[in-house]
Amino acid sequence: MSAKHALLGLLLHRSAYPYELADRLQQRLGPAWDVNSGQLYQTVSRLEQDGLIQRVDDAKPGRDGRHVFAITEDGVDEFERWFDGVTGGLRLSRRPLLVKITLAGPERLEQALTQVDLYERDCAAHLQELARQRETIAVDQAPVRADHVLLRLNLSADILQLEAELRWADQARETVSWLLESQVVWPSARGHASAMIDRESERPPVRGEAYRSGGPPGRHLRPLPTVKGPRGAVTRSSSTRFSA
């Protein structure tokens, strides 16, 4: 989501300078809400133009960062409308690294494997920092601050996401490593159509059998006994070949 409604929510409690809003975003929601100054002032300017916030100080006209802003009645109505609305469903991530791996081809697999390693290190570093930040937030001393509890909740969401990314990176490394060591059919401009025909003619009719027998839908994706493949990798047989 954009920072628009997050800023309105902060201004519901008290007016603030834009730079204060930037600090409060991270203090309340975590480092994922590190908004750069350009984006912040653009959002503040748009909110003012739309009549959702207004300047409440006597400062001279100038840069928005020197003015105190407060939410208007229209701004309150907009926040309530957004809050009462149904939260949009989860959108699956479009990982640039996964696109690179998928389109690498046999000639770029080594480079793709290196990028997987770099991605994993970056995720691990971020995970360690977020875990450290979460542990510094005290919630075991009375009185317990609600904003501290909710900040830990935000950090936990980011931590769980990074842990999932690390598991995916491990699987990506295993898959790419297996591709480097195995003979598989790679689609090409000349051989893609014929390769597809060959694979369809050679594929045993196990998909229908798996569903009819009540087995797991992914059973037909398991490696054949004669070929040891990575988790989730689709294998055919030891006689697979490269297309022209």
C-alpha positions in Angstrom: 0.0 0.0 0.0 1.0 3.6 -0.4 1.9 5.9 2.5 -1.2 8.0 2.0 -3.5 6.3 4.6 -0.6 5.5 6.9 0.1 9.3 7.1 -3.6 10.1 7.6 -3.7 7.5 10.4 -0.7 9.2 12.2 -2.3 12.6 11.8 -5.5 11.4 13.5 -3.6 11.4 16.8 -1.8 14.7 16.5 -0.5 17.2 13.9 3.1 17.1 12.8 5.8 18.3 10.5 6.4 16.1 7.5 9.8 15.0 8.8 8.2 14.0 12.0 5.7 11.8 10.1 8.6 10.1 8.4 10.2 9.2 11.8 6.9 8.1 13.2 6.2 5.8 10.3 9.3 3.8 11.1 8.8 4.0 14.9 5.2 2.7 14.6 5.4 0.3 11.5 9.1 -0.7 11.3 12.0 -0.2 8.8 9.9 -1.4 5.9 8.3 2.0 6.0 11.5 4.0 5.4 10.0 6.6 3.0 12.5 8.9 1.2 12.0 12.6 1.5 10.9 13.0 -2.2 8.1 10.5 -1.8 7.1 11.9 1.5 6.8 15.6 0.4 5.0 14.4 -2.8 2.4 12.5 -0.7 2.0 15.4 1.7 1.5 17.8 -1.2 -1.1 15.6 -2.8 -3.0 15.1 0.5 -3.1 18.9 0.9 -4.3 19.4 -2.6 -7.1 16.9 -2.1 -8.2 18.7 1.1 -7.4 15.8 3.4 -4.8 17.7 5.4 -4.1 21.4 6.0 -1.4 23.6 7.4 -2.1 24.8 10.9 0.9 27.1 11.6 1.8 30.7 10.7 5.0 29.9 8.9 5.7 31.8 5.7 5.0 30.0 2.4 7.8 27.7 1.4 8.9 24.2 1.6 6.2 21.8 3.0 8.7 20.4 5.5 8.6 23.7 7.5 4.9 23.6 8.1 2.8 21.7 10.6 0.0 19.7 9.1 -3.3 18.4 10.6 -5.9 16.1 9.3 -9.2 17.7 8.0 -12.7 16.3 8.4 -12.5 15.1 4.8 -9.2 13.4 5.8 -10.9 11.6 8.7 -13.7 10.5 6.4 -11.2 9.1 3.9 -9.3 7.2 6.6 -12.5 5.7 7.9 -13.6 4.7 4.4 -10.2 3.0 3.8 -10.2 1.3 7.2 -13.8 0.0 6.8 -13.1 -1.4 3.3 -12.1 -4.9 2.6 -8.3 -5.4 2.7 -7.1 -6.5 -0.7 -6.1 -10.1 -1.1 -2.4 -11.2 -1.0 -0.5 -10.4 -4.1 2.2 -12.9 -5.0 5.7 -11.5 -5.3 7.4 -11.0 -8.7 10.9 -11.8 -7.7 13.5 -10.4 -10.2 15.9 -13.1 -9.2 13.4 -15.8 -10.0 12.9 -14.2 -13.5 16.7 -14.2 -14.0 17.0 -17.9 -13.0 14.0 -18.9 -15.2 15.4 -17.1 -18.3 19.1 -17.7 -17.6 19.4 -20.7 -20.0 22.3 -23.2 -19.7 25.0 -20.5 -20.5 24.1 -18.3 -17.5 23.4 -20.8 -14.7 26.7 -20.3 -13.0 26.0 -16.6 -12.8 22.5 -17.3 -11.6 23.9 -19.5 -8.8 26.2 -16.7 -7.7 23.2 -14.3 -7.5 21.3 -16.7 -5.4 24.2 -16.8 -2.9 24.3 -13.0 -2.8 20.5 -12.8 -2.3 20.7 -15.3 0.5 23.4 -13.3 2.3 21.4 -10.1 1.9 18.3 -11.8 3.4 20.3 -13.2 6.2 21.8 -9.8 7.1 18.4 -8.2 7.1 16.9 -11.0 9.2 19.6 -10.6 11.8 19.1 -6.9 12.0 15.3 -7.1 12.3 15.6 -9.8 15.0 18.0 -7.5 16.9 15.6 -4.6 16.7 12.6 -6.7 17.8 14.5 -7.9 20.9 15.3 -4.3 22.0 11.6 -3.5 22.3 10.6 -4.2 25.8 7.1 -5.6 26.4 7.6 -7.3 29.7 7.6 -4.3 31.9 4.4 -2.6 33.3 2.9 -0.6 32.0 3.1 -2.3 28.6 3.0 0.2 25.7 0.5 -0.8 23.0 2.7 0.8 20.2 5.6 -1.4 21.3 3.6 -4.5 21.1 2.3 -3.6 17.6 5.8 -2.6 16.4 7.0 -6.1 17.4 4.1 -7.5 15.4 5.2 -5.5 12.3 8.8 -6.7 12.8 7.6 -10.3 13.2 5.8 -10.1 9.8 9.0 -8.9 8.1 11.1 -11.6 9.9 8.7 -14.4 8.9 8.9 -13.2 5.3 12.7 -13.1 5.3 12.8 -16.6 6.8 10.5 -17.8 3.9 12.8 -16.1 1.4 15.8 -17.9 2.9 14.0 -21.3 2.5 13.2 -20.4 -1.1 16.8 -19.4 -1.8 18.0 -22.8 -0.5 15.6 -24.5 -2.9 16.7 -22.2 -5.7 20.3 -23.1 -5.1 19.5 -26.8 -5.1 17.5 -26.6 -8.3 20.1 -24.6 -10.2 22.9 -26.8 -9.0 21.0 -29.9 -10.2 20.4 -28.3 -13.6 24.1 -27.6 -13.9 24.9 -31.3 -13.3 22.1 -32.9 -15.3 21.1 -33.3 -18.9 17.8 -31.6 -19.5 15.9 -30.2 -22.5 16.4 -26.4 -22.8 13.9 -24.7 -25.1 15.5 -22.7 -28.0 14.2 -20.6 -30.8 14.7 -23.5 -33.3 14.1 -26.5 -31.1 11.4 -25.3 -28.7 8.4 -26.7 -30.8 10.0 -30.0 -31.5 11.2 -30.4 -27.9 7.7 -29.9 -26.7 6.4 -32.5 -29.1 9.1 -35.0 -28.0 8.4 -34.4 -24.3 4.7 -34.9 -24.7 5.2 -38.2 -26.7 7.6 -39.5 -24.1 5.7 -38.4 -21.0 4.0 -41.4 -19.2 0.2 -40.8 -18.5 0.7 -40.5 -14.8 -1.1 -37.2 -14.2 -4.5 -38.6 -14.7 -3.7 -41.7 -12.7 -2.5 -39.6 -9.8 -5.8 -37.7 -9.6 -8.0 -40.7 -10.1 -6.2 -42.6 -7.4 -6.6 -39.8 -4.9 -2.9 -39.3 -4.6 -1.3 -35.8 -4.1 -1.6 -33.5 -7.1 2.1 -33.1 -7.2 3.0 -36.8 -7.2 3.6 -36.8 -11.0 6.3 -34.1 -10.4 8.5 -36.4 -8.3 11.9 -37.4 -9.7 12.1 -40.8 -11.3 14.0 -43.4 -9.3 16.8 -43.4 -11.9 17.5 -39.7 -11.6 18.2 -37.8 -8.4 16.8 -34.3 -8.7 16.2 -31.4 -6.3 13.0 -30.7 -4.4 10.3 -29.6 -6.8 12.4 -30.2 -9.9 10.6 -31.9 -12.8 12.6 -34.8 -14.2 11.9 -37.2 -17.0 14.6 -39.8 -17.3 18.4 -40.1 -17.6 18.1 -40.0 -21.4 16.8 -36.4 -21.6 18.7 -34.3 -24.1 19.4 -30.7 -25.2 17.3 -29.4 -28.1 18.9 -27.9 -31.2 
